[in-house]
């Protein structure tokens, strides 16, 4: 497993770092499995260049 990090801006105006975890073994479809989290461990759901926490209270846009 490897990871990269990149900056994002939240809908609250604050700056965040998103961690992207890359599982080389891949998912059930054979494609690499990606997971996104904030540094405090909150999971993020990705849609295009936007990321959101599960309850939708924080939405991030990749810079």
BAVEX-570962 format. One record per atom (N, C-alpha, C): x, y, z. Coordinates in steps of 0.02 Angstrom, whole numbers, padded with zeros to 5 digits, always signed. Layout:
N
XYZ;...
// end
This chain:
63
+00042-00058+00000;+00000+00000+00000;+00045+00062+00000;+00026+00110-00040;+00062+00174-00041;+00011+00230-00032;+00037+00290-00023;-00009+00346-00017;+00024+00409-00044;-00019+00458-00058;+00004+00524-00076;-00041+00574-00040;-00019+00634-00036;-00060+00685-00004;-00064+00746-00049;-00120+00781-00044;-00129+00841-00085;-00174+00891-00048;-00166+00955-00063;-00204+01007-00028;-00276+01013-00054;-00319+01036-00010;-00389+01048-00028;-00415+01105+00015;-00469+01136-00008;-00502+01188+00029;-00572+01165+00046;-00591+01174+00109;-00657+01153+00132;-00710+01206+00121;-00773+01186+00124;-00828+01233+00118;-00831+01280+00178;-00790+01267+00229;-00785+01312+00286;-00729+01363+00277;-00695+01362+00220;-00642+01409+00205;-00573+01389+00230;-00568+01334+00265;-00504+01311+00292;-00467+01267+00242;-00401+01263+00251;-00359+01220+00210;-00352+01152+00243;-00351+01100+00202;-00344+01031+00227;-00294+00994+00184;-00271+00938+00209;-00230+00891+00171;-00269+00827+00165;-00279+00805+00103;-00313+00742+00090;-00260+00688+00079;-00270+00631+00111;-00226+00573+00102;-00261+00524+00055;-00226+00504+00003;-00252+00455-00044;-00212+00391-00034;-00245+00337-00013;-00212+00273-00003;-00225+00230-00064;-00172+00199-00089;-00175+00160-00150;-00155+00088-00133;-00203+00042-00141;-00190-00029-00128;-00171-00063-00194;-00108-00081-00200;-00084-00111-00262;-00117-00178-00278;-00143-00212-00228;-00174-00277-00241;-00240-00269-00278;-00270-00211-00273;-00331-00197-00311;-00394-00221-00277;-00448-00200-00306;-00514-00220-00282;-00538-00282-00318;-00602-00299-00307;-00630-00360-00339;-00631-00356-00415;-00632-00296-00443;-00633-00289-00516;-00563-00288-00546;-00511-00295-00504;-00443-00297-00528;-00411-00228-00534;-00449-00175-00527;-00422-00107-00530;-00394-00088-00462;-00344-00044-00461;-00316-00022-00396;-00370+00008-00352;-00369-00009-00289;-00418+00017-00241;-00391+00081-00211;-00431+00134-00212;-00411+00198-00184;-00456+00213-00124;-00427+00245-00073;-00464+00266-00014;-00440+00335+00004;-00485+00379+00025;-00468+00448+00041;-00487+00462+00114;-00441+00497+00149;-00452+00514+00219;-00422+00582+00234;-00447+00613+00288;-00414+00671+00317;-00361+00646+00366;-00318+00690+00388;-00264+00670+00433;-00290+00644+00500;-00352+00662+00519;-00380+00637+00582;-00416+00570+00573;-00413+00541+00513;-00442+00476+00501;-00512+00476+00473;-00543+00534+00466;-00611+00536+00437;-00608+00514+00364;-00651+00468+00346;-00654+00443+00277;-00689+00495+00233;-00667+00498+00171;-00695+00543+00122;-00722+00504+00063;-00775+00530+00033;-00803+00502-00027;-00787+00550-00084;-00760+00524-00138;-00739+00566-00194;-00790+00566-00250;-00802+00626-00277;-00841+00634-00338;-00807+00688-00379;-00774+00668-00433;-00733+00713-00475;-00678+00744-00432;-00676+00811-00427;-00624+00843-00386;-00651+00866-00319;-00708+00839-00298;-00737+00856-00233;-00736+00794-00188;-00727+00807-00124;-00724+00754-00074;-00769+00775-00017;-00805+00728+00013;-00850+00745+00068;-00846+00692+00123;-00856+00714+00185;-00863+00666+00240;-00931+00633+00234;-00940+00577+00267;-01001+00537+00259;-01066+00575+00270;-01067+00618+00320;-01130+00654+00335;-01138+00718+00293;-01089+00734+00251;-01094+00790+00206;-01083+00859+00237;-01063+00861+00300;-01054+00926+00333;-00991+00961+00310;-00943+00924+00284;-00881+00954+00259;-00871+00930+00187;-00866+00978+00141;-00853+00963+00072;-00788+00998+00052;-00743+00961+00023;-00677+00986+00004;-00669+00988-00071;-00634+01037-00095;-00616+01042-00165;-00540+01040-00171;-00516+00993-00212;-00444+00987-00221;-00417+01049-00254;-00360+01073-00229;-00329+01134-00256;-00288+01119-00317;
// end
